[in-house]
Amino acid sequence: MFEQLSNFRNSLPSLRSFRNLSPLARRELKNGTIFISPWLIGFLAFTLIPLFATLFFTFIDLSITDGILSTPKFVGFQNYETMWNDDTAGVNPRTWFRGGTPGALWVTMAFGLIALPVGIFAPLGLALLMNHRHLKGTMTFRSLFYMPYIVPFVAAVFLWGGMLNPQTGWINRFLLWIGVARDSVPLWANSGAGEWPWIYATYVLMGIWGIGNAMLIMIAGLQGVPTELYDAATVDGANGWQTFWKVTFPMISPVIFYNLTLSIVGLFQYFLVPLVVNNGTGRPGGFTMFYNLKIYKTFFTFQDMSYGATLAWVLFAIILAVTVLLFSTAKYWVYYAGDARS
């Protein structure tokens, strides 16, 4: 990755090359700049300037109620120190459960350990089934599995909330019908703090509803595997499991790596489901107070712009560190056809 960035930097045109442009090239450059200026203005006004503004907020004491004309009070690294000692943020591992409730970062990572394998292997398993040569009605099944992805996610969350209702949901009614004792029927999202894994299981079930997009990406990767590799594996006497690990998995590893990267970033930004299902309260016992939800509440409920910006920048640093670590491991298990590696 770093070698690619270095090559990209070396390929950028120098200032001298701009000075040596012909009049026609200068005119084309001017016209092109005019055409992309609306995007440039929007990028500066709504992305780049707010980005650096939030970084500046982390070093001052600012609240929404202070007003834009108020003189900012510089506090140095006080916001970062506050965050490090904040039990509810959980950035410092020593603060996890120190106040009797889990930190928001612990909640996010604990849920990720459950949701990430499901988010990777469930679409892969479906893609393998949808790509099987003996499957009839392939296009119909692919459409059916993809259609839930089109449903607005908030509507899907409300739908699942009805199905998983402990009293009236049809899933619990089915469990009672097949003989499960009423005391053993899970409460799903309404579980107590001692049964928090059931809450995360509920969130994972709601997430499986929308794996159709990842499934299609996996199918595209599977269809790109050359058939002669499978023929060679058959001639060599490889069974189905050996063919998958020695042929299929290496060839689709870039697609898996792509989905893995997006899934990890999405997990750190997990927000909508706990906000809708548990009203963003963090109950029970703080086990649904995800890190991104804490940022939201800090900004818009407590109106603490400085501390919210600090939490957001730390989240950016964590995601960047995890992504860099993931890219550094890619050379050991991700295979790119035609990529010469030492």
C-alpha positions in Angstrom: 0.0 0.0 0.0 2.8 2.4 0.9 4.6 1.6 -2.3 1.5 2.4 -4.3 1.1 5.7 -2.5 4.7 6.6 -3.2 4.3 5.7 -6.9 1.1 7.9 -7.0 3.0 10.8 -5.5 5.8 10.5 -8.0 3.3 10.4 -10.9 1.8 13.8 -9.9 2.7 16.6 -12.3 5.2 19.2 -11.1 4.7 23.0 -11.1 7.2 23.3 -14.0 5.0 21.0 -16.1 2.1 23.4 -15.6 4.2 26.3 -16.7 5.2 24.5 -19.9 1.6 23.9 -21.0 0.6 25.0 -24.4 -2.1 27.7 -24.8 -4.7 25.0 -25.8 -3.8 22.9 -22.7 -4.1 26.0 -20.5 -7.5 26.8 -21.9 -8.7 23.2 -21.4 -7.3 23.3 -17.8 -9.2 26.5 -17.2 -12.5 25.2 -18.6 -12.1 22.0 -16.7 -11.5 23.8 -13.4 -14.6 25.9 -14.1 -16.8 22.8 -14.6 -15.6 21.1 -11.4 -15.7 24.3 -9.4 -19.2 23.5 -7.9 -17.8 20.2 -6.5 -14.6 21.9 -5.3 -16.7 24.6 -3.5 -18.9 22.0 -2.0 -15.9 19.9 -0.9 -14.3 22.9 0.7 -17.4 24.2 2.4 -18.9 20.9 3.6 -15.9 18.5 4.0 -12.4 20.0 4.2 -13.2 23.2 6.2 -15.5 21.4 8.7 -12.9 18.6 9.0 -10.2 21.1 10.2 -12.8 23.0 12.2 -13.6 19.9 14.3 -9.9 19.3 14.8 -9.6 22.9 16.2 -12.7 22.2 18.4 -10.8 19.5 20.2 -8.4 22.1 21.7 -11.1 24.6 22.9 -14.1 24.6 25.1 -17.1 25.1 22.9 -20.8 24.4 23.3 -23.6 25.0 20.8 -25.2 27.5 23.2 -22.1 29.6 23.1 -22.8 31.0 19.7 -20.4 31.5 16.7 -19.4 35.0 17.8 -18.2 33.9 21.3 -14.4 33.9 22.0 -13.1 30.3 22.0 -11.4 29.3 25.2 -8.2 27.3 24.5 -7.9 24.3 26.8 -5.0 22.4 25.2 -5.3 18.6 25.6 -7.9 18.8 28.3 -10.6 17.2 26.2 -8.4 14.3 25.4 -7.5 13.9 29.1 -11.2 13.9 29.9 -11.9 11.3 27.3 -9.1 9.1 28.5 -10.6 9.1 32.0 -14.2 8.8 30.9 -15.8 5.6 32.0 -18.6 5.8 29.4 -16.2 6.4 26.4 -14.1 3.3 27.1 -11.1 4.5 25.1 -8.8 3.7 28.1 -9.1 -0.1 28.7 -8.7 0.5 32.4 -12.0 2.3 32.5 -14.0 -0.6 31.1 -16.7 -1.5 33.7 -15.1 0.8 36.2 -18.3 2.7 36.7 -20.4 -0.5 36.6 -21.3 -0.1 32.9 -19.2 -1.0 29.8 -17.4 1.7 27.9 -18.7 2.6 24.5 -15.6 1.4 22.7 -15.8 -2.0 24.5 -19.5 -2.3 23.4 -18.5 -1.6 19.8 -15.7 -4.1 19.8 -17.7 -6.8 21.6 -20.5 -6.5 19.1 -17.9 -6.5 16.3 -16.5 -9.8 17.5 -20.0 -11.3 17.0 -21.2 -9.4 13.9 -18.0 -9.4 11.8 -17.7 -13.2 11.2 -21.4 -13.3 10.4 -21.1 -10.3 8.0 -18.3 -12.0 6.1 -19.1 -15.7 6.1 -22.9 -15.4 5.6 -22.7 -13.5 2.3 -19.9 -15.9 1.2 -21.9 -18.9 2.0 -24.9 -17.6 0.2 -22.7 -16.6 -2.8 -21.4 -20.2 -3.0 -24.9 -21.5 -3.0 -26.1 -19.0 -5.6 -23.2 -19.8 -7.8 -23.6 -23.6 -7.6 -23.9 -25.1 -11.1 -26.8 -27.5 -10.0 -28.9 -24.7 -8.5 -32.2 -24.1 -10.5 -33.8 -20.7 -10.7 -30.5 -18.9 -9.9 -31.7 -15.4 -11.0 -34.9 -15.8 -8.9 -33.0 -16.7 -5.7 -30.5 -13.9 -6.3 -33.2 -11.4 -6.7 -35.0 -12.6 -3.6 -31.9 -12.4 -1.4 -31.0 -9.0 -2.8 -34.5 -7.4 -2.5 -34.3 -6.8 1.3 -31.2 -4.7 0.8 -33.4 -2.2 -1.2 -35.8 -1.8 1.8 -35.0 1.4 3.8 -33.0 0.2 6.8 -35.2 2.1 9.4 -38.3 0.4 8.0 -36.5 -3.0 8.2 -35.5 -2.3 11.8 -39.1 -1.6 12.7 -40.2 -4.7 10.9 -37.7 -6.9 12.7 -38.7 -5.2 16.0 -42.2 -6.5 15.5 -41.1 -10.0 14.6 -38.8 -10.2 17.6 -41.2 -8.7 20.1 -41.1 -10.9 23.2 -44.9 -10.9 23.7 -46.4 -10.6 20.2 -43.6 -11.4 17.8 -44.2 -14.4 15.6 -40.6 -15.8 16.2 -41.3 -16.2 19.9 -44.8 -17.5 19.2 -43.2 -20.1 16.9 -40.7 -21.1 19.7 -43.6 -21.5 22.1 -45.5 -23.6 19.5 -42.7 -26.1 19.1 -42.5 -26.6 22.9 -39.9 -24.1 24.2 -40.7 -23.2 27.8 -41.9 -19.6 28.2 -39.2 -18.9 30.7 -36.6 -20.0 28.1 -37.9 -17.8 25.3 -35.4 -15.0 24.7 -36.4 -11.4 25.2 -34.2 -10.3 22.2 -33.6 -6.5 22.3 -35.5 -6.3 25.6 -33.1 -8.5 27.4 -31.5 -7.4 30.7 -27.9 -6.5 31.3 -27.1 -10.1 32.3 -28.3 -11.3 28.9 -26.6 -8.8 26.7 -25.5 -11.4 24.1 -29.1 -11.8 23.1 -29.3 -8.1 22.4 -26.3 -8.3 20.0 -27.8 -11.4 18.5 -30.9 -9.4 17.7 -28.8 -6.7 16.0 -26.9 -9.4 14.0 -30.3 -10.9 12.8 -31.4 -7.4 11.7 -28.1 -7.0 9.9 -28.4 -10.3 8.0 -31.5 -8.9 6.4 -29.3 -6.6 4.3 -26.5 -8.9 3.2 -27.7 -9.1 -0.4 -25.3 -6.4 -1.6 -22.3 -8.2 -0.1 -23.6 -11.5 -1.6 -23.7 -10.0 -5.1 -20.1 -8.8 -4.7 -19.0 -12.2 -3.6 -20.8 -13.8 -6.6 -19.0 -11.4 -8.9 -15.7 -12.6 -7.4 -16.6 -16.2 -7.7 -17.6 -15.9 -11.3 -14.2 -14.3 -12.0 -12.4 -17.5 -11.0 -11.0 -19.2 -14.1 -12.7 -22.6 -14.7 -9.5 -24.2 -15.8 -8.2 -23.9 -12.2 -11.2 -26.1 -11.1 -10.5 -28.5 -13.9 -6.9 -28.8 -12.8 -7.9 -29.3 -9.2 -10.3 -32.1 -10.2 -7.5 -33.8 -12.3 -5.2 -33.6 -9.2 -7.8 -35.3 -7.1 -8.8 -32.4 -4.9 -12.0 -32.7 -3.0 -14.5 -29.9 -2.5 -13.0 -28.5 0.7 -9.5 -28.6 -0.8 -10.7 -26.9 -4.0 -12.3 -24.1 -1.9 -9.2 -23.4 0.2 -6.6 -23.9 -2.5 -8.4 -22.4 -5.5 -11.6 -20.5 -4.7 -10.5 -18.6 -1.5 -7.2 -17.3 -2.9 -8.9 -16.1 -6.1 -11.7 -14.3 -4.3 -9.5 -13.1 -1.4 -9.4 -9.5 -2.9 -13.2 -9.4 -2.7 -13.2 -10.8 0.8 -10.6 -8.2 1.8 -12.8 -5.5 0.3 -15.9 -6.6 2.3 -13.8 -7.1 5.4 -12.4 -3.5 5.2 -15.9 -2.0 4.7 -17.4 -4.2 7.4 -14.8 -3.1 10.0 -15.2 0.6 9.2 -19.0 0.1 9.3 -18.9 -1.6 12.7 -16.9 1.2 14.3 -19.6 3.6 12.9 -22.5 1.4 14.1 -25.3 3.7 15.1 -28.8 3.4 13.5 -30.0 0.1 15.0 -29.4 0.9 18.7 -30.8 4.4 18.1 -34.1 3.1 16.7 -34.5 -0.1 18.7 -33.3 1.1 22.1 -34.0 4.8 21.5 -30.3 5.6 22.0 -30.5 5.2 25.8 -27.8 2.6 26.1 -30.0 0.4 28.1 -29.8 -2.2 29.5 -26.7 -1.2 31.6 -25.0 0.7 28.8 -24.6 -2.4 26.6 -26.2 -0.6 23.6 -24.3 2.6 24.0 -22.1 2.2 20.9 -19.2 4.6 20.3 -20.8 6.4 17.4 -24.0 6.7 19.4 -22.1 8.3 22.2 -20.6 10.8 19.7 -24.1 11.6 18.5 -25.5 12.2 22.0 -22.5 14.3 23.0 -23.0 16.5 20.0 -26.7 16.9 19.9 -28.1 15.9 23.3 -25.4 17.4 25.6 -24.4 20.0 22.9 -20.7 19.7 23.8 -19.0 20.4 20.5 -15.5 20.2 21.8 -15.8 16.8 23.5 -17.9 15.4 20.7 -15.2 16.5 18.2 -12.5 14.8 20.4 -14.4 11.6 20.4 -14.9 11.8 16.6 -11.2 12.4 15.9 -10.2 9.5 18.2 -12.6 7.3 16.3 -11.0 8.4 13.1 -7.5 7.5 14.5 -8.7 4.1 15.6 -10.3 3.3 12.2 -7.2 4.5 10.4 -4.9 2.4 12.6 -7.1 -0.7 12.2 -7.2 -0.1 8.4 -3.5 0.3 8.1 -2.9 -2.9 10.1 -5.4 -4.7 7.9 -3.6 -3.5 4.7 -0.3 -4.5 6.2 -1.5 -8.1 6.6 -3.0 -8.3 3.1 0.3 -9.4 1.5 0.2 -12.6 3.5 -3.3 -13.8 2.5 -4.7 -11.6 -0.4 -3.8 -12.8 -3.8 -3.8 -10.5 -6.9 -3.4 -12.1 -10.2 -0.3 -10.8 -12.0 1.0 -9.1 -8.9 4.7 -9.9 -8.5 5.6 -10.3 -4.8 8.9 -11.0 -3.3 
